[in-house]
Amino acid sequence: MKITNNNVQPVNPYKANQVKSEKVKHENSVQTDRLEISNEAKKLSEPSPITTQRNEKVSALKAQIQAGTYKVDAEQLASDLIGYYQPKL
Protein backbone atom coordinates (compact mmCIF):
# COMPACT_ATOMS: atom_id res chain seq x y z
CA MET A 1 0.00 0.00 0.00
CA LYS A 2 1.29 3.44 -0.91
CA ILE A 3 0.52 6.45 1.31
CA THR A 4 0.99 9.85 -0.24
CA ASN A 5 1.24 13.20 1.44
CA ASN A 6 -2.06 15.02 0.92
CA ASN A 7 -0.69 18.34 2.18
CA VAL A 8 -1.95 17.78 5.69
CA GLN A 9 -0.42 20.28 8.06
CA PRO A 10 0.99 18.95 11.31
CA VAL A 11 -1.11 19.70 14.37
CA ASN A 12 0.50 21.39 17.33
CA PRO A 13 -1.84 21.38 20.34
CA TYR A 14 0.34 23.87 22.21
CA LYS A 15 0.26 26.48 19.47
CA ALA A 16 -2.92 28.16 20.76
CA ASN A 17 -1.44 28.57 24.23
CA GLN A 18 1.81 29.90 22.78
CA VAL A 19 -0.04 32.50 20.71
CA LYS A 20 -2.06 33.61 23.74
CA SER A 21 1.02 33.96 25.93
CA GLU A 22 2.84 35.97 23.26
CA LYS A 23 -0.16 38.28 22.93
CA VAL A 24 -0.26 38.86 26.69
CA LYS A 25 3.48 39.59 26.75
CA HIS A 26 3.07 42.05 23.91
CA GLU A 27 0.18 43.84 25.65
CA ASN A 28 2.12 44.04 28.91
CA SER A 29 5.18 45.51 27.29
CA VAL A 30 3.63 48.75 26.07
CA GLN A 31 6.39 51.06 25.06
CA THR A 32 6.22 54.78 24.63
CA ASP A 33 8.23 56.77 22.15
CA ARG A 34 10.71 59.33 23.39
CA LEU A 35 12.62 62.03 21.66
CA GLU A 36 15.75 63.66 23.00
CA ILE A 37 17.38 66.55 21.19
CA SER A 38 21.00 67.19 22.02
CA ASN A 39 22.40 70.65 22.71
CA GLU A 40 24.36 70.51 19.47
CA ALA A 41 21.18 69.85 17.49
CA LYS A 42 19.46 72.74 19.25
CA LYS A 43 22.35 75.01 18.29
CA LEU A 44 22.06 73.86 14.68
CA SER A 45 18.37 74.70 14.59
CA GLU A 46 19.04 78.31 15.58
CA PRO A 47 19.56 80.71 12.67
CA SER A 48 23.20 81.47 12.04
CA PRO A 49 24.50 85.01 11.48
CA ILE A 50 25.14 84.14 7.85
CA THR A 51 21.53 83.09 7.40
CA THR A 52 20.21 86.31 8.92
CA GLN A 53 22.51 88.42 6.76
CA ARG A 54 21.42 86.50 3.68
CA ASN A 55 17.74 86.95 4.53
CA GLU A 56 18.28 90.70 4.98
CA LYS A 57 20.02 90.93 1.61
CA VAL A 58 17.26 88.93 -0.11
CA SER A 59 14.54 91.10 1.41
CA ALA A 60 16.40 94.25 0.30
CA LEU A 61 16.69 92.88 -3.24
CA LYS A 62 12.98 91.98 -3.26
CA ALA A 63 12.12 95.51 -2.21
CA GLN A 64 14.30 96.96 -4.99
CA ILE A 65 12.71 94.67 -7.59
CA GLN A 66 9.19 95.55 -6.47
CA ALA A 67 10.04 99.26 -6.51
CA GLY A 68 11.60 98.93 -9.96
CA THR A 69 14.95 100.35 -8.85
CA TYR A 70 17.00 97.15 -9.19
CA LYS A 71 19.55 97.35 -12.01
CA VAL A 72 21.73 94.49 -13.22
CA ASP A 73 25.40 95.27 -13.91
CA ALA A 74 25.91 93.25 -17.09
CA GLU A 75 29.71 93.39 -16.99
CA GLN A 76 29.85 92.19 -13.39
CA LEU A 77 27.39 89.40 -14.17
CA ALA A 78 29.42 88.24 -17.18
CA SER A 79 32.64 88.36 -15.17
CA ASP A 80 31.09 86.29 -12.35
CA LEU A 81 29.73 83.72 -14.81
CA ILE A 82 33.09 83.32 -16.50
CA GLY A 83 34.81 82.99 -13.13
CA TYR A 84 32.30 80.35 -12.09
CA TYR A 85 32.59 78.19 -15.19
CA GLN A 86 36.31 78.71 -15.73
CA PRO A 87 37.86 78.85 -12.26
CA LYS A 88 41.49 79.87 -11.99
CA LEU A 89 43.65 76.93 -11.07
PyMOL commands that set and color helices and strands:
alter all, ss='L'
color gray80, all
select helices_A, chain A and resi 15-28+39-45+49-67+74-85
alter helices_A, ss='H'
color red, helices_A
deselect
rebuild
show_as cartoon
